[in-house]
């Protein structure tokens, strides 16, 4: 094996790829060649580092220098200065948004964003080349599978997972070990292991990053699960919208087969396990387990009633055990280090860590993994760096379309399954969207309801018709046509849908409305009674005005598409509300901050 | 409108596509749950799954046309009608939405003069709203034929569209 004196790690996750990291990799290779360093420096395309905000991200080892927002024109400088002469390129070193701190001496782990994290599911993301199985093997890869197959009975494996306290990371939090046990207890000639990688929650990308950054961790865990429950085949159902993840899974499965870690007679124990990939086709409801299985069967992804539970009758009518990507990503570590190591992390009922996708109005957008029990405040302020541009925090949304919005007063809630439900939201798969004072909570509720109406499969009436009626009411409220009694109608519909819908999608569909009604009722009332949007977001409920800060530069009048702005040069201008389209172009153009929304 | 290359070329082109479809069906025929992968492949070959394509799949796999139609219309990925040369997908995931992706979508609709879901009369652009492209760090984002544009503002839209409008070849 060749030994290199330095490694250049370039993030090849979706976020950084979108901002051009593939070009960077090519350029690095080209420049390193030009400077005659090919035998000394190696370029590696890794999975997601997590700090997507700073992308494209480049890390140079052994010193661990963290370069952020690297552009193609910076590559030569890094090669000629850092890699050739050993001088860090200070102006490209990552700067902490919140603290404005830039310290090139700091190790990666000491940066605020990483300091509070504890990476188990993400341990290899951004560290190894996901398309090279040898790198995974060097990180103790497939040792857990070997341990399980050669030194543990099937019952011992299930006991270990049960004792670890691991719960389903897809959102509902059902104890993983129990699921395994149910499937183990089912007697049948054929059983299946399945992986839910149909990450449909808008604004969540935990599973995608794990698949892109460490696909073997999921494959290894599925093989362990197959051994434990007695299944010889597994299916991974992954979103077609994740081309990089699909490609890396395919590469990983092929490599594992070549190494004899998948296939027949694994580790010469007589255990056979084959893994297949199935692509989703853009249906949110397919995240529901029965719907997902129908989709793998090549049918419409509509849910069916339970029982029978999948552990008894699932995929192709056979006992099936389905876990989420992140759940699997914890399994090998639990087998390797033991249940006691794992259940020492977290809270009384929620063990281990949870990965969150931080997004929205937050400085450090990205992927974070924190121990259960970390407070929302720590995640949002210490890790996430708070809201940008000095705006005031308003709410944090967890749990996606099934979850809720929590206000400032609940920020000290320690994050675990029970606490989030008690607070009126839920863990969900791990999306965490921050909203600031400019976001209208009624409109956010409308946004989620619009999503649900779009994604409802239409099989049961409460979800198909009920959510549509709720959307109509919400639309009318944000349009400024809300009526007395609308809030009560929403509450009534929400309760009915919750009690009568067929599957999880419908039963939780009203949560965003209920939670915003609970914490931001005043905003609903302002829309309905005063025809006013407190966040100045809803177009029909706001007016643009020009204040006396106006210098009469005419920039606004020139940019207005409706010709609604008039005034003499060097005199204060005014907007004709009848002509105004409320496009906001004038406000963007004004250099004096003279245009306001009311 | 003049047909480029004449009717024979089009017929040849169609024949090649259907031959490709036949091969695809043969590959998946004995697989459990073959309908989804076959439809996905067909969507890739033809750009849409029209009635003729659905009929061919139903015959090839030995399932009813109703079943094929049922699956094809259930999933957002399958389209029954051809789409424009450039498919513009604006992310309306939560992270993008709270950062103003609706105004990006509105601007595109205005610039292209088509509603969301529509295709321009010259067949060049189709405008779609999509759910989470997973590039939340760059919000708000849109994708044009696989190329992601991030940290967008409405002002940037006309420039990007012009680049595609003025170029008949491939755009990098």
Interface residues (C-beta under 8 A of the other chain):
Chain A: X14 X15 X17 X18 X19 X52 X53 X55 X200 X201 X202 X203 X204 X205 X208 X240 X241 X242 X278 X279 X280 X281 X282 X283 X284 X295 X296 X297 X298 X299 X300 X301 X302 X316 X357 X359 X360 X361 X365 X366 X397 X400 X431 X433 X434 X435 X439 X444 X447 X448 X451 X457 X584 X588
Chain B: X32 X33 X34 X35 X36 X37 X39 X40 X67 X70 X71 X74 X75 X76 X77 X78 X92 X93 X94 X95 X96 X97 X98 X99 X103 X130 X131 X132 X133 X134 X135 X136 X137 X138 X139 X141 X148 X150 X155
